[in-house]
Amino acid sequence: MKNPLKNFGIRAQLMAGVLASSLLSLTIIVCLTTLLSRVMRQTGNSFQTNADIDSFLTDIENTESAMETYMRYRTFESIDKYYHFEAAAESKAERFRDKPSELEMEQREYAIRMLSQSFFDLSGKAIAARRANNSYDSDLYYYKTLDCYSFLHDEIVSLNMQFFNMNASSYTQSKARAESIISRSILALIVIFVCSALLIYINIVGTTRPLSDISNVALKIAGRDFDVPLFKSQEKNEIGNICRAFDSMIISIREYIGTIWEKALKENELREKEIEMRALYTDAHLKALQDQIQPHFLFNTLNTGAQLAMIEGADKTCYFLEQVADFLRYNIQHPGSDATIGEELGMLDNYIYIMKTRFGERYQFIKDIDQSCLNVKIPNTILQPLVENCIKHGLKDVTENGKISIKVARTQSQITIEISDNGKGFDEVVKKTVLNQAAAGSEGVLVSDKGHVSSGLINVISRLQIYFKDNNVFDIRNGEQGGTTFRITIKAEDDV
């Protein structure tokens, strides 16, 4: 079937089909809804007259009950209820016919209205006589009111039953008509659905058939089969543009297939060389960072040992120099390699001894170590620079009660190493600069308007990020009450 909209855009074709189907469905649904609503309204109003009569009868009964209560007990509450219900009943009585009629139902309405007026008049006179303490008149009108109420009640019930029978018949007819309309509506909706689906299917098939041809050609080209016929489409829509573009692409591929493959091979070779160079650079950068050492620390350590040699006995000096030797030996024996947390803590014990010897009781070192973490591999000479940073910067101005805490803990998913001090804290600007330089692989000494930070901290962060291939392995946090915490977070799968 030829699509009459083939020269229009795809959106216009699809929208035309959907719009035509929607308009057809909407027209029929509106007609059916209007007809069904009218029938339902008639059905809903079938018993309205019964409801009105029941309401009127209730008001008459309440009026009579209030009158009897007042006649017996003469209470203010009963007279108030009487006037309230009497006014409501009198208002509803005006809806009944006020003239005689030859029709039985209309004549009954006229009788109810006349009896209602007599009831209101007699009950009012009985109430007035009771209020005036006129026993004779109050009894006389009271019994007349009861007789009138009895006739009125029977008439209302009879009229209500007549209306009920009539409304029941009307309801049955309306119900049958509604069921018929619903059945026809369901059938009409099915027909509408089938017609709409057929219309949309015809429109979509006519619009998308060329897309199927394009898809088949694309699959052949993806399978390196370029011997496919050209479309040569003359349509002036999106499909025609795509077909012409495919023709141009196929021609270009046939002309330059050799050049494309040659270029791809060269790009693959260059990519492999780039990957190899990156690996070499990373290894060289890691080794270069690990080979750094701070000469001034060695100078200070030897100077302290010389002072002890002059002041104290040879035993203490000997032990001190042994600790220094162990410390230097560790750095010399682990150039560019990794170590375990246990080995790092052992080297850190030597360093702490040296610091205690140098500064006395100025600093207190607290350790909390999870023994299950001692065999975890980390880069060597990581913990000592962090403790040194706490002493040189965090506790720089602290002369007593300085505390440095070393904590190693394990959870199910990670291992954490925290080195904390109770010093002045880490400036946020300097912190951001240090982390950025470490991520960028910068080296050297960082100097800012907030102070001086040695290259050791940047060195540590860079080596951790390269070793664990994770930029989030290291963090610097300030405590709420001062102090700085260096935190190393190692994922559990990194446990060796």
C-alpha positions, 0 to 999 in steps of 0.5 A: 500500500503506497503511503500518501504522506511519504514526502512529508517528515517522519514526525508528520506522518506518525503524528497524522496517524496517531491524531486521526486514530485519536480523533476517531476514538474521542468522537465515539467515546464522547457520544457514548459517554454523553448518552450513558451519562443521561441514562445514569442521571435518569436512573439516579433520579428515579427514587428522588421523590421517595427520598423527599417524601421520607424526609417530609414524613420524618419531619412530621413524626419529629413534630408530633413527638416534640408536641407530645413531649411538651404536652406531657412535660412542658420543657423548653427543649421540647417546645424548641424542637417542635417549632424547629421541626414544624417549620421544616415540615411546613416548608416541605409541605408546600411542594405538594399539590394545592388544588384538587385533581381527577388523578389519584396520585395528584389528589392524594398529594392535595389531601396530604397538603390539606391534612398537613395544614390541619395538623400544623394548625391543631398542634399549634393550638394545643401547644398554645393552650398548654402554655396558657394552662388551659387544660380543657382546650389543650386536651381537646386540640391534643386529641384532634391533633393525634387523629389528624396525624394518624390520617396524615401519616397513612396518606403519606405512607400510601403516597410513598408506596405509589411513588416507589412502585412507579419509580421501581418500574422506571428504574428497571427500564433505565437499568435495562437501557444502561446495560444495553448502552454499556454492551454497545459501548464495549463493542464500539470500543473494540471496533475503535481499538481494532480500527485505530491499531490497523490505521497506526500499523499501516502508517508505521509500516509505510513509514518504517519499511525504508528503515528496515532496508537501511538496517539490513544494509548497515548490518552487512557493512558492519560485517565488512560486506561493502558489496551492497546496492545503492538506495538511490532514493528520491523521497524528500524526507528524513528517510530519503536524506538518510538513504542518500547519506548511506549511498555517499558513505558506501562510495567513500568506504569503497574508495578509501578502505585500504587507507582506513585499514592502514591508518588503523594499524598505525594507530594501534601501534602508537597506542601500544607504545603509549601504554608502554611509555606510561608504564615505564614513566609510572615505575620511574616516577615511583622509584624517584619518589621513594629514593628521596631522603631528607639530609637535615634529619640525618644531620640533626640525628648525628648532632644529637648523638654527639651531644649525648656522647659528651654529656652521658655515659657510653651505654646510653650513647651506644644504644642511641646510635644503634637505634639510629643505625637501625633506622638508616639501615631500614631506609638503605635496605628498602630503596624503591620497594614495598614493606609490611605494616609491621616493618613500618611500625618497627622502623617507627619505633626506632624513630620514636625512640630517637625523638624521645631522646631528643625532646624528652617528655615533651611528646607522648606517643600512643599506639593502638595496633590491630595485630591482624594487619601487620602483614599488609603490604604498603610502600616503605617509609610512609609512616615516619614522614607523617609522624615527623610532620606532626612534630615539625608542624602540628606540635611546633608550638607545643612545649609540653603534653604533646600527643601523637597517636598511631592507630591501625584498625581493620573492618570487613571492607578496609584497613585504616591507618591513622596518625593524629596529633593534638596540635594547632590543626592543618590549614584548609588552604594548605591542605587543598594545595598539598592534595592537588600537588600530590594528585598532579605528581608535583615535587619540591617544597610547598611554601604558602602564606600560611606556612611551610610544608616540606616535600615529605608529605607530598611525597607520601601522598603521591607514592600511596596514590601510585602504589594503590592506584587510588586518589582517595587512599589518603586524607587529612582531617582536622579535629573539632577540638584542634589537632590533625589526623592523617588517614590512610584507607586501604581496601580489603582486597589489597591485603597481601 
